[in-house]
Amino acid sequence: MSGFGGWLAQFTQVRGAIGDLARDAAADAEWPEEPDELETYVDHLEAAGASTAALETLAEAWTQYAARQ
């Protein structure tokens, strides 16, 4: 896994919201690989019925990811 999904995978052992998101992504066989854009992951979580909190965590995680690119 590369891109955002690969970056997010490093947080699977972390407590808190980003760790929850990372574990959910790791367990999700449909987690998108590409395109590596925030909208891709927002669309995926919305289609899965994710909570507002999960979408906020995704946005925060994306901001951290994008800052490292």
C-alpha positions in Angstrom: 0.0 0.0 0.0 1.3 3.4 -0.9 0.2 7.0 -0.8 -2.2 8.0 1.9 -3.2 4.5 2.8 0.5 3.5 3.3 1.1 6.6 5.4 -2.0 6.0 7.5 -1.0 2.3 8.1 1.8 3.5 10.4 -0.9 4.6 13.0 -2.6 1.2 13.5 -1.0 0.9 17.0 -1.8 4.5 18.0 -4.6 5.2 20.5 -7.1 7.8 19.5 -9.1 8.8 16.5 -6.2 8.5 13.9 -5.5 5.0 15.2 -9.1 4.1 14.9 -9.2 5.4 11.3 -6.0 3.5 10.5 -7.3 0.2 11.9 -10.6 0.7 10.0 -8.7 1.4 6.8 -6.5 -1.7 7.3 -9.5 -3.9 7.9 -11.4 -2.5 4.9 -10.9 -4.7 1.8 -12.4 -1.9 -0.3 -10.1 0.9 1.0 -9.2 2.9 -2.1 -5.6 2.9 -3.4 -6.0 5.6 -6.0 -6.5 8.4 -6.9 -4.5 9.7 -3.9 -6.8 12.6 -3.3 -8.8 13.5 -0.2 -12.1 13.4 -2.1 -11.4 9.7 -2.9 -11.3 8.8 0.8 -14.2 11.2 1.7 -16.4 9.6 -0.9 -15.4 6.1 0.3 -16.2 6.9 4.0 -19.5 8.6 3.1 -20.6 5.6 1.0 -19.9 3.4 4.0 -22.0 5.6 6.3 -19.2 7.0 8.3 -19.9 9.4 11.1 -19.1 13.1 11.1 -16.3 12.5 13.6 -14.7 9.9 11.3 -14.9 12.4 8.4 -13.3 15.1 10.6 -10.5 12.6 11.6 -9.9 11.8 7.9 -9.6 15.5 7.1 -7.1 16.0 10.0 -5.1 13.0 9.0 -5.1 14.2 5.3 -3.7 17.6 6.5 -0.9 15.8 8.3 -0.2 13.6 5.3 -0.2 16.5 2.8 2.1 18.5 5.0 4.8 15.7 4.7 4.6 15.6 0.9 
